[in-house]
Amino acid sequence: MSNTGVRAILTKAAAACCAFASATSFAGAGERPRSRYPNELQGFRFYSKYLAPLQPGQSGEDAVRRVLGDMAAVKRSGWRITPTYTTKSGPAYNSTLGSLHEIIVRPGGVIPMGAVKFSAEFRHCHSFLTEINISFDIYRDRFGLEYWLHKEDSKWGKKGDLYWTVYGERRPPDLPNTICG
């Protein structure tokens, strides 16, 4: 075989190799990267849309201001996003007291979720907010995602309505049907 023939074969092989490398390196380019909160429900995926790259327990005031544009509650597409902050005495809404504790996303209207079947990734627990006298069914996963649903009808909502969604720190899951800690 002549040098020209060998060169042509090597050129084709190199081109095929480069094409294969390009195709494999871009194969996942269109896929959604793994979210900090992989169990977000369809239609309630707020982390990548409004909250990334915030990380409760780690992000500071500058990061919150950069992502949300403010240190306090902001509104986005009918949702109220409220960051809370860690203090020496516990969580607070005052931004000057510490790092990001959790992010609360509350709907601007009624969202019935009584028919939603949460996956096995979620543990069910109960809570009661004394300041508004309401009981909740809370579904939380190990990544720090919580969905708070009204446990019974009240002036604030009907049984099964979404009260809010909480984005917090990773945590060990609760045992099923316990009081949330």
C-alpha positions in Angstrom: 0.0 0.0 0.0 1.3 3.4 -0.9 2.0 6.2 1.6 -0.9 8.1 0.1 -3.3 5.1 0.8 -2.0 4.7 4.4 -2.3 8.5 5.0 -5.9 8.4 3.7 -6.8 5.5 6.0 -5.2 7.2 9.0 -7.0 10.5 8.2 -10.3 8.7 8.0 -9.6 6.8 11.3 -8.6 10.1 13.0 -11.7 11.8 11.7 -13.9 8.9 12.9 -12.2 8.9 16.3 -12.7 12.7 16.7 -16.4 12.4 15.6 -16.9 9.6 18.2 -15.2 11.6 20.9 -17.3 14.7 20.1 -20.6 12.7 20.0 -19.9 11.0 23.3 -18.8 14.2 25.0 -22.0 16.0 23.9 -24.4 13.0 24.5 -25.3 14.2 28.0 -25.1 17.9 27.2 -28.9 18.2 26.6 -29.8 16.2 29.7 -30.8 18.0 32.9 -28.0 18.0 35.5 -28.8 16.2 38.7 -30.6 18.7 41.0 -29.7 19.4 44.5 -33.4 18.4 45.1 -33.9 15.4 42.8 -37.4 14.5 44.1 -39.1 17.8 43.3 -42.6 17.0 42.0 -43.4 17.7 38.3 -44.7 21.2 38.0 -43.0 22.3 41.3 -39.4 22.3 40.2 -38.3 25.7 41.7 -34.7 24.9 42.6 -33.1 25.2 39.2 -35.6 27.9 38.1 -35.4 30.3 41.0 -33.0 29.0 43.8 -29.9 27.5 42.3 -27.1 27.5 43.4 -28.2 28.4 47.0 -27.5 25.7 49.6 -29.1 25.9 53.0 -26.5 25.6 55.8 -23.8 26.9 53.5 -24.9 30.0 51.5 -24.4 33.4 52.9 -26.1 36.8 52.5 -24.2 37.7 49.3 -25.3 34.4 47.6 -28.9 35.0 48.6 -28.8 38.6 47.3 -27.2 37.4 44.0 -29.8 34.7 43.4 -33.0 36.3 44.7 -32.1 40.0 44.4 -33.1 40.6 48.0 -32.4 39.2 51.4 -36.1 39.1 52.3 -39.2 37.5 50.6 -39.5 38.0 46.9 -42.3 37.1 44.4 -41.8 35.0 41.3 -44.6 33.9 39.0 -47.3 33.8 41.7 -45.0 32.2 44.3 -43.6 33.9 47.4 -40.0 32.8 48.1 -38.8 33.5 51.7 -35.3 32.7 52.8 -34.8 32.1 56.5 -31.5 32.3 58.3 -29.6 30.5 61.1 -29.0 32.2 64.3 -27.4 31.1 67.6 -30.9 30.7 69.0 -32.4 28.9 65.9 -34.0 29.9 62.5 -35.1 33.4 61.9 -36.3 35.7 59.1 -33.7 38.3 59.9 -31.0 38.2 57.2 -28.3 39.8 59.3 -28.1 37.0 61.8 -26.4 34.2 59.9 -26.2 31.8 57.0 -29.2 30.6 54.9 -31.3 28.1 57.0 -34.0 27.2 54.5 -36.1 28.6 51.7 -39.9 28.6 51.9 -41.9 28.7 48.6 -45.5 29.5 49.2 -48.2 29.6 46.5 -50.1 32.8 45.8 -53.3 30.8 45.4 -54.9 27.4 46.3 -53.2 24.3 45.0 -55.1 21.1 45.8 -52.6 18.2 46.3 -54.7 15.7 48.2 -54.6 13.3 45.2 -50.8 13.4 44.9 -49.1 10.1 45.7 -45.7 10.8 47.1 -42.9 8.3 46.2 -41.1 6.1 48.7 -38.4 8.7 48.7 -40.7 10.8 51.0 -41.5 10.1 54.6 -44.8 11.3 56.0 -44.8 13.1 59.3 -47.1 15.5 61.1 -46.7 19.0 62.5 -48.7 21.8 64.1 -48.1 25.5 63.8 -49.4 27.1 67.0 -49.2 30.7 65.8 -51.9 29.9 63.2 -53.5 26.9 64.8 -53.1 24.5 61.8 -52.1 20.9 61.5 -50.1 19.7 58.6 -49.1 16.5 56.8 -45.5 16.9 55.8 -43.8 14.8 53.1 -40.0 15.2 53.3 -37.1 13.5 51.6 -33.5 13.0 52.7 -32.3 15.9 50.5 -34.1 18.5 52.6 -37.2 18.9 50.4 -40.6 19.2 52.3 -44.2 19.6 51.0 -46.6 20.9 53.7 -50.2 20.0 53.1 -53.2 21.0 55.2 -54.2 18.1 57.4 -57.7 19.3 57.8 -60.0 22.1 56.6 -59.4 25.5 58.2 -59.9 29.2 57.2 -56.3 29.0 55.7 -57.1 26.1 53.3 -58.8 22.8 52.7 -57.5 19.3 53.6 -54.7 18.4 51.1 -54.1 21.9 49.9 -50.4 22.9 49.6 -49.4 25.3 52.3 -45.8 25.7 51.3 -42.7 23.9 50.0 -39.5 24.0 52.0 -35.9 23.6 50.6 -33.6 22.8 53.5 -30.4 21.0 54.4 -29.9 17.3 53.7 -31.1 15.2 56.7 -31.8 11.7 57.7 -35.4 10.8 56.9 -38.1 10.6 59.6 -39.8 7.4 60.4 -43.2 7.1 58.8 -46.2 8.8 60.5 -44.1 10.5 63.2 -44.1 14.0 64.6 -41.7 16.0 62.5 -38.6 17.1 64.3 
